[in-house]
Amino acid sequence: MTAIKHPAIDHAPLSFECELPDPPEKVWRALTVPEILAAWMMPNNIMPEIGKRFAFATPDTPIECEVLDAEPGKRLRYSWRERPAAGEANGSAGFDSTVTFTLARTPSGGTLLRIIHGDFAVAQPAVAMRGSAGCGISLAASGYPLAANAPRMMLRAA
C-alpha cells in the first residue's frame, strides 16, 4: 500500500481586523444576506441560523458550510469545507476549517470587524485498497490523524 503524502499545513489561524464606518447592523447584513454577500465574496445561499447548511458557489466546486453560531449584529461562525474539483485531486483531499466574524460597535458608531479563519485540518480521503486486504492512515507532522479545510483566500473589492 502506498502512503499518500499531504502538504505541510500551517495550523495558525488567519486573523484580520478592521474598523468600518458603517454600523454593526449594516455589516451584519453584508455577511448574512445572500445577494449582498455575493456582491463582495461569492454566490451563496446563506441563512444565518445555527445548524443551517449553505454553500459558496465557485467555478470549480462548491464550498460547503454550516452555521455554527449566529448572534445578529455581533458574531457569525461557520464551518468551511473545501474539496478539490473533480479530476483535480492530485493526491489532495481538500480541507476543513472555521470562519468567525466578530462585530463590535465603535465609539463613533462604526464597526470593529474581526475575522478569524482557523481550525485548519486536511480532510481524510476515502481509504483505497490495492491488491489484497489492507488499510492505512496518515498522520500530520503533529502525530494526530488528519481530519478536515485550509482556505484558498480570495480577496475581492467590497
C-alpha positions in Angstrom: 0.0 0.0 0.0 1.3 3.4 -0.9 1.0 6.2 1.6 -0.4 9.5 0.3 1.7 12.5 1.3 -0.1 15.6 2.3 1.4 19.1 2.0 2.6 20.7 5.2 -0.2 22.8 6.8 0.4 25.8 8.9 -2.4 25.4 11.5 -2.1 29.0 12.7 -5.3 30.9 12.1 -5.6 33.8 9.7 -6.7 36.9 11.6 -7.9 40.2 10.2 -9.2 43.3 12.0 -10.5 46.5 10.5 -12.6 49.4 11.6 -15.5 50.2 9.3 -17.5 53.5 9.3 -20.8 51.5 8.9 -22.8 50.4 12.0 -22.8 46.7 13.0 -26.3 46.2 11.7 -25.2 47.1 8.2 -22.1 45.0 8.4 -24.2 42.0 9.6 -26.4 42.3 6.5 -23.2 42.3 4.3 -22.3 39.0 6.0 -25.7 37.3 6.0 -27.9 38.5 3.1 -27.0 36.2 0.2 -27.2 38.9 -2.5 -25.1 41.3 -0.6 -22.6 38.7 0.5 -22.3 37.5 -3.2 -21.5 41.1 -4.3 -18.2 41.1 -2.4 -17.4 37.4 -1.9 -19.1 34.6 -3.9 -22.6 33.5 -4.8 -24.2 31.7 -1.9 -27.4 30.6 -0.1 -26.6 31.5 3.5 -29.2 31.6 6.2 -27.8 32.9 9.5 -29.4 30.3 11.7 -27.4 27.8 13.8 -27.4 24.4 12.1 -28.3 25.7 8.6 -26.2 24.4 5.8 -25.2 26.6 2.8 -22.7 26.7 0.1 -20.5 29.2 -1.7 -20.6 28.6 -5.5 -17.1 28.6 -7.0 -16.2 28.0 -10.7 -14.9 24.5 -9.8 -16.7 23.0 -6.8 -18.9 24.4 -4.1 -17.5 25.3 -0.6 -19.8 23.6 1.8 -20.6 25.4 5.1 -22.7 25.1 8.2 -23.6 27.9 10.6 -22.2 27.1 14.0 -23.0 30.3 15.8 -25.1 33.3 14.9 -25.8 36.3 17.2 -27.2 39.1 15.0 -25.0 42.2 14.8 -22.3 40.5 17.0 -21.0 37.2 15.8 -21.2 34.7 12.9 -19.2 31.5 12.8 -19.5 28.7 10.2 -17.6 25.6 9.1 -15.8 25.8 5.7 -15.4 22.6 3.7 -13.4 22.9 0.5 -12.7 20.0 -1.8 -10.7 19.8 -5.0 -12.6 20.0 -8.2 -13.5 16.7 -9.9 -10.5 15.4 -11.8 -8.2 17.8 -9.9 -7.4 15.8 -6.8 -3.6 15.4 -7.3 -3.4 13.5 -4.1 -5.2 16.3 -2.2 -8.3 15.5 -0.2 -9.2 19.2 0.5 -9.5 21.0 3.8 -12.0 21.8 6.5 -11.8 24.9 8.7 -14.0 27.5 10.5 -14.6 31.2 9.8 -15.6 33.6 12.6 -16.7 37.2 12.2 -17.0 39.3 15.3 -18.6 42.7 15.2 -18.3 45.4 17.9 -19.7 48.9 17.8 -17.0 51.6 17.9 -17.4 54.9 19.9 -18.1 56.7 16.6 -20.9 54.3 15.7 -19.0 52.2 13.2 -17.9 48.6 13.5 -14.7 46.9 14.6 -14.8 43.8 12.4 -12.6 40.8 13.4 -12.3 37.8 11.0 -10.6 34.6 12.1 -10.2 31.7 9.6 -8.7 28.8 11.6 -9.1 25.2 12.8 -7.4 24.0 9.6 -7.2 20.3 9.0 -6.7 18.1 6.0 -9.8 16.1 5.1 -9.4 12.4 5.1 -10.0 10.8 1.7 -11.7 7.5 1.4 -9.4 4.6 2.0 -8.4 2.9 -1.3 -7.3 -0.7 -1.2 -4.7 -2.1 -3.6 -4.1 -5.8 -4.1 -5.3 -7.9 -1.1 -6.7 -6.7 2.2 -5.1 -3.8 4.0 -5.7 -0.3 5.2 -3.7 2.8 6.0 -3.8 6.0 8.0 -2.0 9.3 7.5 -0.7 11.3 10.4 0.1 15.0 10.4 3.6 16.1 11.5 1.9 16.7 14.9 1.1 13.0 15.1 -2.6 13.5 15.1 -4.8 11.8 12.5 -5.7 14.3 9.8 -9.3 15.2 9.5 -10.6 18.4 7.7 -10.0 22.6 5.4 -7.5 25.3 4.7 -8.8 28.0 2.6 -7.8 29.4 -0.7 -8.1 33.1 0.3 -9.9 35.2 -2.2 -9.6 38.9 -1.9 -12.4 40.9 -3.5 -13.2 44.6 -3.5 -16.1 45.5 -1.2 
